[in-house]
Amino acid sequence: MDGSSETFTFPKQAKDQYDQMSKLHDAMTADRIVIEADSCLHIIPLNAVKRFEFSPLPDTLPEGIIRNASLNL
C-alpha cells in the first residue's frame, strides 16, 4: 500500500437485485478484483487494498452491513 489511488467508473453490472446481491457477496469474499477497462485487464489483489468505495449505493445490501454510518476523516 503506497498511498496511491485509482478510480474506475463503469455501468451497472447486474441484471437485477438478486444478481447484484450475488455479485456483491462474491466481491466481498474474493481475494482479488478483476476489471476490464480501456482495453486492459486490471487484476488487483485485495491484500494490497486498504478499502474500496462504491457509489452509488446498491439498492439492496447483504445482511451484516452497518448502515447509515458517517465517515469521519
Biopython code that builds the backbone (N, CA, C, O; Angstrom):
import numpy as np
from Bio.PDB.StructureBuilder import StructureBuilder

atoms = [
    (1, "MET", "N", (0.852, -1.177, 0.000)),
    (1, "MET", "CA", (0.000, 0.000, 0.000)),
    (1, "MET", "C", (0.891, 1.231, 0.000)),
    (1, "MET", "O", (1.511, 1.573, 1.007)),
    (2, "ASP", "N", (0.940, 1.876, -1.132)),
    (2, "ASP", "CA", (1.827, 3.021, -1.288)),
    (2, "ASP", "C", (1.110, 4.359, -1.184)),
    (2, "ASP", "O", (1.725, 5.402, -1.404)),
    (3, "GLY", "N", (-0.169, 4.351, -0.855)),
    (3, "GLY", "CA", (-0.916, 5.596, -0.712)),
    (3, "GLY", "C", (-1.533, 6.106, -1.998)),
    (3, "GLY", "O", (-2.253, 7.104, -1.984)),
    (4, "SER", "N", (-1.265, 5.441, -3.104)),
    (4, "SER", "CA", (-1.854, 5.889, -4.364)),
    (4, "SER", "C", (-3.303, 5.412, -4.462)),
    (4, "SER", "O", (-3.724, 4.503, -3.746)),
    (5, "SER", "N", (-4.049, 6.043, -5.358)),
    (5, "SER", "CA", (-5.431, 5.608, -5.565)),
    (5, "SER", "C", (-5.754, 5.645, -7.054)),
    (5, "SER", "O", (-5.174, 6.418, -7.817)),
    (6, "GLU", "N", (-6.680, 4.803, -7.439)),
    (6, "GLU", "CA", (-7.189, 4.760, -8.803)),
    (6, "GLU", "C", (-8.701, 4.756, -8.719)),
    (6, "GLU", "O", (-9.275, 4.213, -7.774)),
    (7, "THR", "N", (-9.345, 5.354, -9.698)),
    (7, "THR", "CA", (-10.802, 5.386, -9.744)),
    (7, "THR", "C", (-11.262, 4.788, -11.061)),
    (7, "THR", "O", (-10.786, 5.172, -12.130)),
    (8, "PHE", "N", (-12.180, 3.858, -10.978)),
    (8, "PHE", "CA", (-12.791, 3.257, -12.156)),
    (8, "PHE", "C", (-14.264, 3.629, -12.166)),
    (8, "PHE", "O", (-14.910, 3.628, -11.118)),
    (9, "THR", "N", (-14.799, 3.943, -13.329)),
    (9, "THR", "CA", (-16.238, 4.129, -13.480)),
    (9, "THR", "C", (-16.729, 3.061, -14.441)),
    (9, "THR", "O", (-16.051, 2.706, -15.405)),
    (10, "PHE", "N", (-17.919, 2.557, -14.159)),
    (10, "PHE", "CA", (-18.466, 1.503, -15.002)),
    (10, "PHE", "C", (-19.977, 1.474, -14.847)),
    (10, "PHE", "O", (-20.511, 1.923, -13.833)),
    (11, "PRO", "N", (-20.668, 0.945, -15.855)),
    (11, "PRO", "CA", (-22.124, 0.843, -15.767)),
    (11, "PRO", "C", (-22.520, -0.274, -14.804)),
    (11, "PRO", "O", (-21.699, -1.109, -14.426)),
    (12, "LYS", "N", (-23.772, -0.270, -14.424)),
    (12, "LYS", "CA", (-24.295, -1.318, -13.554)),
    (12, "LYS", "C", (-23.999, -2.676, -14.184)),
    (12, "LYS", "O", (-24.226, -2.873, -15.377)),
    (13, "GLN", "N", (-23.493, -3.606, -13.385)),
    (13, "GLN", "CA", (-23.071, -4.910, -13.883)),
    (13, "GLN", "C", (-24.094, -6.018, -13.640)),
    (13, "GLN", "O", (-23.925, -7.128, -14.144)),
    (14, "ALA", "N", (-25.137, -5.738, -12.888)),
    (14, "ALA", "CA", (-26.108, -6.771, -12.519)),
    (14, "ALA", "C", (-27.396, -6.629, -13.315)),
    (14, "ALA", "O", (-27.802, -5.527, -13.684)),
    (15, "LYS", "N", (-28.032, -7.773, -13.573)),
    (15, "LYS", "CA", (-29.296, -7.786, -14.312)),
    (15, "LYS", "C", (-30.468, -7.345, -13.440)),
    (15, "LYS", "O", (-31.411, -6.716, -13.919)),
    (16, "ASP", "N", (-30.396, -7.686, -12.144)),
    (16, "ASP", "CA", (-31.487, -7.382, -11.221)),
    (16, "ASP", "C", (-30.936, -7.355, -9.797)),
    (16, "ASP", "O", (-29.736, -7.543, -9.593)),
    (17, "GLN", "N", (-31.807, -7.121, -8.805)),
    (17, "GLN", "CA", (-31.360, -7.023, -7.412)),
    (17, "GLN", "C", (-30.724, -8.318, -6.924)),
    (17, "GLN", "O", (-29.723, -8.282, -6.209)),
    (18, "TYR", "N", (-31.292, -9.462, -7.301)),
    (18, "TYR", "CA", (-30.733, -10.746, -6.874)),
    (18, "TYR", "C", (-29.319, -10.917, -7.423)),
    (18, "TYR", "O", (-28.411, -11.314, -6.692)),
    (19, "ASP", "N", (-29.133, -10.621, -8.693)),
    (19, "ASP", "CA", (-27.815, -10.712, -9.320)),
    (19, "ASP", "C", (-26.842, -9.737, -8.665)),
    (19, "ASP", "O", (-25.671, -10.061, -8.463)),
    (20, "GLN", "N", (-27.328, -8.548, -8.336)),
    (20, "GLN", "CA", (-26.491, -7.539, -7.680)),
    (20, "GLN", "C", (-26.021, -8.033, -6.313)),
    (20, "GLN", "O", (-24.849, -7.876, -5.969)),
    (21, "MET", "N", (-26.923, -8.628, -5.533)),
    (21, "MET", "CA", (-26.552, -9.165, -4.220)),
    (21, "MET", "C", (-25.518, -10.277, -4.372)),
    (21, "MET", "O", (-24.561, -10.347, -3.601)),
    (22, "SER", "N", (-25.706, -11.133, -5.350)),
    (22, "SER", "CA", (-24.780, -12.235, -5.585)),
    (22, "SER", "C", (-23.395, -11.712, -5.961)),
    (22, "SER", "O", (-22.388, -12.195, -5.445)),
    (23, "LYS", "N", (-23.343, -10.735, -6.850)),
    (23, "LYS", "CA", (-22.061, -10.158, -7.263)),
    (23, "LYS", "C", (-21.371, -9.442, -6.099)),
    (23, "LYS", "O", (-20.151, -9.522, -5.958)),
    (24, "LEU", "N", (-22.143, -8.749, -5.271)),
    (24, "LEU", "CA", (-21.567, -8.070, -4.111)),
    (24, "LEU", "C", (-20.997, -9.094, -3.136)),
    (24, "LEU", "O", (-19.898, -8.905, -2.615)),
    (25, "HIS", "N", (-21.724, -10.164, -2.884)),
    (25, "HIS", "CA", (-21.221, -11.222, -1.997)),
    (25, "HIS", "C", (-19.930, -11.815, -2.553)),
    (25, "HIS", "O", (-18.968, -12.011, -1.810)),
    (26, "ASP", "N", (-19.902, -12.101, -3.853)),
    (26, "ASP", "CA", (-18.692, -12.641, -4.478)),
    (26, "ASP", "C", (-17.514, -11.687, -4.299)),
    (26, "ASP", "O", (-16.403, -12.122, -3.997)),
    (27, "ALA", "N", (-17.753, -10.401, -4.482)),
    (27, "ALA", "CA", (-16.684, -9.406, -4.334)),
    (27, "ALA", "C", (-16.183, -9.340, -2.896)),
    (27, "ALA", "O", (-14.988, -9.162, -2.658)),
    (28, "MET", "N", (-17.100, -9.485, -1.932)),
    (28, "MET", "CA", (-16.725, -9.393, -0.520)),
    (28, "MET", "C", (-15.932, -10.609, -0.052)),
    (28, "MET", "O", (-15.247, -10.533, 0.968)),
    (29, "THR", "N", (-16.008, -11.721, -0.768)),
    (29, "THR", "CA", (-15.302, -12.933, -0.357)),
    (29, "THR", "C", (-14.129, -13.277, -1.273)),
    (29, "THR", "O", (-13.454, -14.283, -1.054)),
    (30, "ALA", "N", (-13.882, -12.473, -2.275)),
    (30, "ALA", "CA", (-12.809, -12.748, -3.241)),
    (30, "ALA", "C", (-11.448, -12.322, -2.695)),
    (30, "ALA", "O", (-11.365, -11.527, -1.760)),
    (31, "ASP", "N", (-10.385, -12.859, -3.289)),
    (31, "ASP", "CA", (-9.038, -12.434, -2.918)),
    (31, "ASP", "C", (-8.465, -11.422, -3.905)),
    (31, "ASP", "O", (-7.358, -10.914, -3.723)),
    (32, "ARG", "N", (-9.240, -11.137, -4.958)),
    (32, "ARG", "CA", (-8.810, -10.139, -5.943)),
    (32, "ARG", "C", (-10.046, -9.633, -6.676)),
    (32, "ARG", "O", (-11.101, -10.267, -6.663)),
    (33, "ILE", "N", (-9.893, -8.486, -7.308)),
    (33, "ILE", "CA", (-10.933, -7.966, -8.181)),
    (33, "ILE", "C", (-10.305, -7.790, -9.553)),
    (33, "ILE", "O", (-9.167, -7.335, -9.671)),
    (34, "VAL", "N", (-11.046, -8.149, -10.583)),
    (34, "VAL", "CA", (-10.546, -8.064, -11.952)),
    (34, "VAL", "C", (-11.457, -7.114, -12.719)),
    (34, "VAL", "O", (-12.672, -7.308, -12.768)),
    (35, "ILE", "N", (-10.860, -6.086, -13.317)),
    (35, "ILE", "CA", (-11.615, -5.050, -14.024)),
    (35, "ILE", "C", (-11.053, -4.908, -15.431)),
    (35, "ILE", "O", (-9.847, -4.747, -15.619)),
    (36, "GLU", "N", (-11.945, -4.968, -16.417)),
    (36, "GLU", "CA", (-11.559, -4.672, -17.796)),
    (36, "GLU", "C", (-11.868, -3.199, -18.022)),
    (36, "GLU", "O", (-13.013, -2.768, -17.885)),
    (37, "ALA", "N", (-10.847, -2.436, -18.367)),
    (37, "ALA", "CA", (-11.023, -1.001, -18.588)),
    (37, "ALA", "C", (-10.069, -0.527, -19.673)),
    (37, "ALA", "O", (-8.874, -0.819, -19.636)),
    (38, "ASP", "N", (-10.603, 0.200, -20.629)),
    (38, "ASP", "CA", (-9.788, 0.819, -21.674)),
    (38, "ASP", "C", (-8.881, -0.191, -22.379)),
    (38, "ASP", "O", (-7.697, 0.064, -22.600)),
    (39, "SER", "N", (-9.458, -1.333, -22.725)),
    (39, "SER", "CA", (-8.756, -2.405, -23.446)),
    (39, "SER", "C", (-7.611, -3.017, -22.655)),
    (39, "SER", "O", (-6.695, -3.599, -23.237)),
    (40, "CYS", "N", (-7.655, -2.892, -21.337)),
    (40, "CYS", "CA", (-6.660, -3.511, -20.458)),
    (40, "CYS", "C", (-7.378, -4.285, -19.360)),
    (40, "CYS", "O", (-8.492, -3.937, -18.969)),
    (41, "LEU", "N", (-6.737, -5.329, -18.870)),
    (41, "LEU", "CA", (-7.266, -6.098, -17.760)),
    (41, "LEU", "C", (-6.484, -5.720, -16.513)),
    (41, "LEU", "O", (-5.261, -5.857, -16.481)),
    (42, "HIS", "N", (-7.175, -5.248, -15.491)),
    (42, "HIS", "CA", (-6.558, -4.843, -14.225)),
    (42, "HIS", "C", (-6.882, -5.914, -13.190)),
    (42, "HIS", "O", (-8.052, -6.140, -12.881)),
    (43, "ILE", "N", (-5.865, -6.571, -12.654)),
    (43, "ILE", "CA", (-6.041, -7.579, -11.616)),
    (43, "ILE", "C", (-5.483, -6.978, -10.335)),
    (43, "ILE", "O", (-4.287, -6.708, -10.229)),
    (44, "ILE", "N", (-6.365, -6.772, -9.370)),
    (44, "ILE", "CA", (-5.992, -6.062, -8.152)),
    (44, "ILE", "C", (-6.101, -7.022, -6.973)),
    (44, "ILE", "O", (-7.209, -7.407, -6.600)),
    (45, "PRO", "N", (-4.968, -7.421, -6.373)),
    (45, "PRO", "CA", (-5.034, -8.290, -5.199)),
    (45, "PRO", "C", (-5.583, -7.499, -4.009)),
    (45, "PRO", "O", (-5.093, -6.414, -3.696)),
    (46, "LEU", "N", (-6.588, -8.046, -3.361)),
    (46, "LEU", "CA", (-7.247, -7.292, -2.294)),
    (46, "LEU", "C", (-6.391, -7.159, -1.043)),
    (46, "LEU", "O", (-6.665, -6.297, -0.208)),
    (47, "ASN", "N", (-5.361, -7.988, -0.889)),
    (47, "ASN", "CA", (-4.480, -7.807, 0.263)),
    (47, "ASN", "C", (-3.605, -6.567, 0.102)),
    (47, "ASN", "O", (-2.912, -6.178, 1.041)),
    (48, "ALA", "N", (-3.628, -5.939, -1.078)),
    (48, "ALA", "CA", (-2.874, -4.709, -1.321)),
    (48, "ALA", "C", (-3.777, -3.477, -1.301)),
    (48, "ALA", "O", (-3.334, -2.376, -1.629)),
    (49, "VAL", "N", (-5.043, -3.659, -0.917)),
    (49, "VAL", "CA", (-6.019, -2.568, -0.948)),
    (49, "VAL", "C", (-6.474, -2.260, 0.471)),
    (49, "VAL", "O", (-6.843, -3.158, 1.228)),
    (50, "LYS", "N", (-6.443, -0.988, 0.818)),
    (50, "LYS", "CA", (-6.919, -0.586, 2.141)),
    (50, "LYS", "C", (-8.438, -0.632, 2.203)),
    (50, "LYS", "O", (-9.002, -1.161, 3.161)),
    (51, "ARG", "N", (-9.112, -0.080, 1.188)),
    (51, "ARG", "CA", (-10.577, -0.130, 1.140)),
    (51, "ARG", "C", (-11.059, 0.221, -0.256)),
    (51, "ARG", "O", (-10.335, 0.809, -1.059)),
    (52, "PHE", "N", (-12.302, -0.156, -0.522)),
    (52, "PHE", "CA", (-12.999, 0.192, -1.753)),
    (52, "PHE", "C", (-14.162, 1.091, -1.401)),
    (52, "PHE", "O", (-14.742, 0.981, -0.320)),
    (53, "GLU", "N", (-14.498, 1.971, -2.307)),
    (53, "GLU", "CA", (-15.700, 2.795, -2.157)),
    (53, "GLU", "C", (-16.519, 2.639, -3.426)),
    (53, "GLU", "O", (-16.016, 2.851, -4.529)),
    (54, "PHE", "N", (-17.782, 2.267, -3.267)),
    (54, "PHE", "CA", (-18.690, 2.107, -4.401)),
    (54, "PHE", "C", (-19.795, 3.137, -4.302)),
    (54, "PHE", "O", (-20.418, 3.296, -3.252)),
    (55, "SER", "N", (-20.035, 3.830, -5.391)),
    (55, "SER", "CA", (-21.101, 4.824, -5.428)),
    (55, "SER", "C", (-21.685, 4.824, -6.829)),
    (55, "SER", "O", (-20.923, 4.805, -7.796)),
    (56, "PRO", "N", (-22.975, 4.844, -6.981)),
    (56, "PRO", "CA", (-23.989, 4.956, -5.941)),
    (56, "PRO", "C", (-24.167, 3.630, -5.193)),
    (56, "PRO", "O", (-23.763, 2.567, -5.665)),
    (57, "LEU", "N", (-24.767, 3.726, -4.044)),
    (57, "LEU", "CA", (-25.024, 2.573, -3.194)),
    (57, "LEU", "C", (-25.990, 1.617, -3.884)),
    (57, "LEU", "O", (-26.978, 2.067, -4.464)),
    (58, "PRO", "N", (-25.735, 0.313, -3.838)),
    (58, "PRO", "CA", (-26.692, -0.639, -4.411)),
    (58, "PRO", "C", (-28.057, -0.524, -3.730)),
    (58, "PRO", "O", (-28.152, -0.128, -2.568)),
    (59, "ASP", "N", (-29.103, -0.873, -4.465)),
    (59, "ASP", "CA", (-30.459, -0.809, -3.913)),
    (59, "ASP", "C", (-30.632, -1.728, -2.713)),
    (59, "ASP", "O", (-31.317, -1.375, -1.753)),
    (60, "THR", "N", (-30.019, -2.894, -2.761)),
    (60, "THR", "CA", (-30.137, -3.885, -1.699)),
    (60, "THR", "C", (-28.740, -4.284, -1.252)),
    (60, "THR", "O", (-27.838, -4.443, -2.074)),
    (61, "LEU", "N", (-28.565, -4.447, 0.068)),
    (61, "LEU", "CA", (-27.273, -4.837, 0.620)),
    (61, "LEU", "C", (-27.414, -6.138, 1.399)),
    (61, "LEU", "O", (-28.485, -6.425, 1.933)),
    (62, "PRO", "N", (-26.337, -6.935, 1.471)),
    (62, "PRO", "CA", (-26.392, -8.168, 2.258)),
    (62, "PRO", "C", (-26.539, -7.867, 3.749)),
    (62, "PRO", "O", (-26.263, -6.755, 4.200)),
    (63, "GLU", "N", (-26.974, -8.868, 4.500)),
    (63, "GLU", "CA", (-27.060, -8.720, 5.951)),
    (63, "GLU", "C", (-25.658, -8.561, 6.521)),
    (63, "GLU", "O", (-24.678, -8.983, 5.906)),
    (64, "GLY", "N", (-25.568, -7.959, 7.685)),
    (64, "GLY", "CA", (-24.292, -7.800, 8.361)),
    (64, "GLY", "C", (-23.576, -6.504, 8.034)),
    (64, "GLY", "O", (-22.510, -6.233, 8.587)),
    (65, "ILE", "N", (-24.138, -5.701, 7.149)),
    (65, "ILE", "CA", (-23.522, -4.421, 6.801)),
    (65, "ILE", "C", (-24.048, -3.347, 7.745)),
    (65, "ILE", "O", (-25.257, -3.229, 7.943)),
    (66, "ILE", "N", (-23.154, -2.574, 8.322)),
    (66, "ILE", "CA", (-23.547, -1.457, 9.183)),
    (66, "ILE", "C", (-24.085, -0.360, 8.283)),
    (66, "ILE", "O", (-23.423, 0.055, 7.332)),
    (67, "ARG", "N", (-25.275, 0.104, 8.582)),
    (67, "ARG", "CA", (-25.951, 1.080, 7.721)),
    (67, "ARG", "C", (-25.996, 2.462, 8.368)),
    (67, "ARG", "O", (-25.892, 2.603, 9.586)),
    (68, "ASN", "N", (-26.153, 3.476, 7.520)),
    (68, "ASN", "CA", (-26.347, 4.873, 7.929)),
    (68, "ASN", "C", (-25.193, 5.416, 8.760)),
    (68, "ASN", "O", (-25.405, 6.254, 9.636)),
    (69, "ALA", "N", (-23.978, 4.951, 8.499)),
    (69, "ALA", "CA", (-22.797, 5.447, 9.206)),
    (69, "ALA", "C", (-22.266, 6.695, 8.500)),
    (69, "ALA", "O", (-22.657, 6.987, 7.370)),
    (70, "SER", "N", (-21.385, 7.422, 9.164)),
    (70, "SER", "CA", (-20.697, 8.578, 8.584)),
    (70, "SER", "C", (-19.201, 8.337, 8.673)),
    (70, "SER", "O", (-18.707, 7.836, 9.682)),
    (71, "LEU", "N", (-18.477, 8.695, 7.615)),
    (71, "LEU", "CA", (-17.024, 8.567, 7.601)),
    (71, "LEU", "C", (-16.431, 9.858, 8.132)),
    (71, "LEU", "O", (-16.680, 10.930, 7.581)),
    (72, "ASN", "N", (-15.648, 9.766, 9.198)),
    (72, "ASN", "CA", (-15.010, 10.932, 9.809)),
    (72, "ASN", "C", (-13.503, 10.807, 9.621)),
    (72, "ASN", "O", (-12.858, 9.973, 10.256)),
    (73, "LEU", "N", (-12.953, 11.632, 8.754)),
    (73, "LEU", "CA", (-11.508, 11.582, 8.495)),
    (73, "LEU", "C", (-10.770, 12.576, 9.342)),
    (73, "LEU", "O", (-9.546, 12.672, 9.256)),
]
sb = StructureBuilder()
sb.init_structure("model")
sb.init_model(0)
sb.init_chain("A")
sb.init_seg("    ")
for serial, (resi, resn, name, xyz) in enumerate(atoms, 1):
    if name == "N":
        sb.init_residue(resn, " ", resi, " ")
    sb.init_atom(name, np.array(xyz, "f"), 0.0, 1.0, " ", f" {name:<3s}", serial, name[0])
structure = sb.get_structure()
